[in-house]
Amino acid sequence: MNFFFKLKTNFLVDAIILVVLGLVLIFMPGVTLELLTKFIGGLVLFAGAVAVLSGILSKKQNVLEKNSSLTVGLIISVIGAWILINPHFFVSIIPVIAGVIILFSGLTNLGQTISLGKNKYGNWWIALILAIGTIAAGAFLVFKPFLAAAYLVRIIGAALVYNGVSNLWIISRMNKVEKVNGQIVVDVESKDVTPENKQEVIDVDSNK
């Protein structure tokens, strides 16, 4: 019983954390994204520092291995420090890369749409709409990276809130079922015993 109580409590705490984190992502996307970027930069810098220290302190590595560890560690450390110093630029890279890929795909689709039109395909205009939409989405990511990143964070936040709220709803349903089942058990235990099931009590003293 204690195990299931602890499990339900942990489930409830996790759901509340998901809702709170999701709301933070929705209403503070820029700050959250910057903090996340700095956290990533800190991890990368730490990994680079560990690689450098392992290259310096290791006695089992030969000169080539030590130089490789030091070089890789220094490069990783520089990248981590650069991310910490320029978090906004790092954030802007992600949407731009995705935007270039989507934009290229949209232009390819546009070429295919023109080919469909030349071949007198009946529903070529549907492909045209889809191609234009893809190009517009790619251009939006390329030219408005920070705005795109903010919306992306809000989408993630909304998904977390939905997950947390759904978990809370499931917990409430579980509690309701447990209360109903508990009430049934109490009702069964509190029922009066019928006369047929009563045992006859014999007063031994009165029969003497």
C-alpha positions as CSV (number, residue, x, y, z in Angstrom):
1,M,0.0,0.0,0.0
2,N,2.8,2.4,0.9
3,F,4.5,1.6,-2.4
4,F,1.4,2.6,-4.4
5,F,1.0,5.7,-2.3
6,K,4.5,6.8,-2.9
7,L,4.2,6.0,-6.6
8,K,1.0,8.1,-6.9
9,T,2.7,11.0,-4.9
10,N,5.7,10.9,-7.3
11,F,3.4,10.9,-10.2
12,L,1.6,13.9,-8.8
13,V,4.8,15.9,-8.2
14,D,6.1,15.1,-11.7
15,A,2.8,16.3,-13.2
16,I,3.0,19.6,-11.3
17,I,6.6,20.1,-12.3
18,L,5.7,19.5,-16.0
19,V,2.9,22.1,-15.8
20,V,5.1,24.7,-14.1
21,L,8.0,24.1,-16.5
22,G,5.6,24.3,-19.4
23,L,4.1,27.6,-18.3
24,V,7.6,29.0,-17.8
25,L,8.5,28.0,-21.4
26,I,5.2,29.5,-22.7
27,F,5.5,32.9,-20.9
28,M,9.3,33.3,-20.7
29,P,10.6,31.6,-23.9
30,G,13.5,34.0,-24.5
31,V,14.9,33.8,-21.0
32,T,14.4,30.1,-20.9
33,L,16.1,29.6,-24.2
34,E,19.1,31.7,-23.1
35,L,19.4,29.9,-19.8
36,L,19.2,26.5,-21.7
37,T,21.9,27.7,-24.1
38,K,24.2,28.8,-21.3
39,F,23.6,25.4,-19.6
40,I,24.6,23.6,-22.8
41,G,27.6,25.9,-23.1
42,G,28.6,25.1,-19.5
43,L,28.4,21.4,-20.2
44,V,30.5,21.6,-23.3
45,L,33.1,23.7,-21.5
46,F,33.2,21.2,-18.6
47,A,33.6,18.3,-21.1
48,G,36.5,20.1,-22.7
49,A,38.1,20.8,-19.4
50,V,37.8,17.1,-18.4
51,A,39.4,16.1,-21.7
52,V,42.3,18.5,-21.2
53,L,42.9,17.4,-17.6
54,S,42.8,13.7,-18.6
55,G,45.4,14.4,-21.3
56,I,47.6,16.2,-18.8
57,L,47.3,13.8,-15.8
58,S,47.1,10.5,-17.7
59,K,50.3,8.5,-17.4
60,K,49.2,5.6,-19.7
61,Q,48.9,7.7,-22.8
62,N,51.8,8.2,-25.2
63,V,52.8,11.6,-26.6
64,L,50.5,11.3,-29.6
65,E,47.5,10.4,-27.5
66,K,48.2,13.2,-25.0
67,N,48.5,15.8,-27.8
68,S,45.2,14.5,-29.3
69,S,43.4,14.7,-26.0
70,L,44.7,18.2,-25.3
71,T,43.8,19.4,-28.8
72,V,40.3,18.0,-28.7
73,G,39.8,19.2,-25.2
74,L,40.9,22.7,-26.0
75,I,38.7,22.9,-29.1
76,I,35.7,21.7,-27.1
77,S,36.5,24.2,-24.3
78,V,36.7,27.0,-26.8
79,I,33.3,26.1,-28.3
80,G,31.8,25.9,-24.8
81,A,33.2,29.3,-23.9
82,W,32.0,30.7,-27.2
83,I,28.5,29.4,-26.5
84,L,28.5,31.0,-23.0
85,I,29.7,34.3,-24.4
86,N,27.4,34.4,-27.4
87,P,24.2,32.6,-26.4
88,H,22.0,34.6,-28.7
89,F,24.1,33.8,-31.8
90,F,24.1,30.1,-30.9
91,V,20.3,30.2,-30.5
92,S,19.9,31.8,-33.9
93,I,21.9,29.1,-35.7
94,I,19.4,26.3,-35.0
95,P,16.4,27.9,-36.7
96,V,18.6,29.2,-39.6
97,I,20.0,25.7,-40.3
98,A,16.5,24.2,-40.2
99,G,15.2,27.1,-42.3
100,V,17.8,26.6,-45.1
101,I,16.9,22.9,-45.3
102,I,13.2,23.6,-45.4
103,L,13.7,26.4,-47.9
104,F,15.7,24.2,-50.2
105,S,13.0,21.5,-50.0
106,G,10.3,24.1,-50.8
107,L,12.2,25.3,-53.9
108,T,12.6,21.7,-55.0
109,N,8.9,21.2,-54.6
110,L,8.2,24.3,-56.6
111,G,10.3,22.9,-59.4
112,Q,8.3,19.7,-59.2
113,T,5.0,21.7,-59.2
114,I,6.1,23.5,-62.4
115,S,6.8,20.1,-64.0
116,L,3.3,18.9,-63.0
117,G,1.7,21.9,-64.6
118,K,3.6,21.4,-67.8
119,N,2.3,17.8,-67.8
120,K,-1.2,19.1,-67.3
121,Y,-1.8,17.4,-64.0
122,G,-5.2,18.3,-62.7
123,N,-4.4,19.1,-59.1
124,W,-1.1,20.8,-59.6
125,W,-2.3,23.9,-57.7
126,I,-2.5,21.9,-54.5
127,A,1.2,21.1,-54.9
128,L,1.8,24.8,-55.6
129,I,0.2,25.8,-52.3
130,L,2.2,23.2,-50.4
131,A,5.4,24.4,-52.0
132,I,4.7,28.1,-51.3
133,G,3.9,27.2,-47.7
134,T,7.1,25.3,-47.3
135,I,9.1,28.1,-48.8
136,A,7.4,30.6,-46.5
137,A,8.1,28.5,-43.5
138,G,11.8,28.1,-44.5
139,A,12.1,31.9,-45.1
140,F,10.5,32.6,-41.8
141,L,13.1,30.5,-40.0
142,V,16.0,32.0,-41.9
143,F,15.0,35.7,-41.5
144,K,13.3,35.6,-38.1
145,P,15.4,33.0,-36.2
146,F,14.7,34.5,-32.7
147,L,11.0,34.7,-33.3
148,A,11.0,31.2,-34.6
149,A,12.9,29.9,-31.6
150,A,10.5,31.6,-29.3
151,Y,7.5,30.0,-30.9
152,L,9.3,26.6,-30.9
153,V,9.9,27.0,-27.1
154,R,6.2,27.9,-26.6
155,I,5.2,24.8,-28.6
156,I,7.4,22.6,-26.3
157,G,5.9,24.4,-23.3
158,A,2.4,23.8,-24.4
159,A,3.2,20.1,-24.9
160,L,4.6,19.9,-21.3
161,V,1.5,21.6,-19.9
162,Y,-0.8,19.3,-21.8
163,N,1.2,16.3,-20.5
164,G,1.1,17.6,-16.9
165,V,-2.6,18.4,-17.0
166,S,-3.4,15.0,-18.5
167,N,-1.4,13.3,-15.7
168,L,-3.2,15.3,-13.1
169,W,-6.6,14.3,-14.6
170,I,-5.5,10.7,-14.6
171,I,-4.5,10.9,-11.0
172,S,-7.9,12.5,-10.1
173,R,-9.7,9.6,-11.8
174,M,-7.5,7.1,-10.0
175,N,-8.4,8.7,-6.6
176,K,-12.1,8.7,-7.5
177,V,-12.0,5.0,-8.4
178,E,-10.1,4.2,-5.1
179,K,-12.8,6.1,-3.1
180,V,-15.6,4.3,-4.8
181,N,-14.0,0.9,-4.3
182,G,-13.3,1.8,-0.6
183,Q,-16.9,2.8,-0.1
184,I,-18.1,-0.5,-1.6
185,V,-15.8,-2.4,0.9
186,V,-17.2,-0.4,3.8
187,D,-20.8,-0.9,2.7
188,V,-20.2,-4.7,2.5
189,E,-18.6,-4.8,5.9
190,S,-21.3,-2.7,7.6
191,K,-24.3,-4.8,6.3
192,D,-26.4,-6.4,9.0
193,V,-26.3,-10.2,9.3
194,T,-29.6,-11.8,8.3
195,P,-31.5,-14.0,10.8
196,E,-30.7,-17.0,8.7
197,N,-27.0,-16.4,9.2
198,K,-27.2,-15.7,12.9
199,Q,-25.9,-18.3,15.2
200,E,-28.1,-19.4,18.1
201,V,-26.6,-18.3,21.4
202,I,-27.3,-20.6,24.3
203,D,-27.3,-19.3,27.8
204,V,-25.6,-22.1,29.7
205,D,-26.5,-20.8,33.1
206,S,-30.3,-20.6,32.5
207,N,-30.4,-24.3,31.5
208,K,-28.9,-25.5,34.7
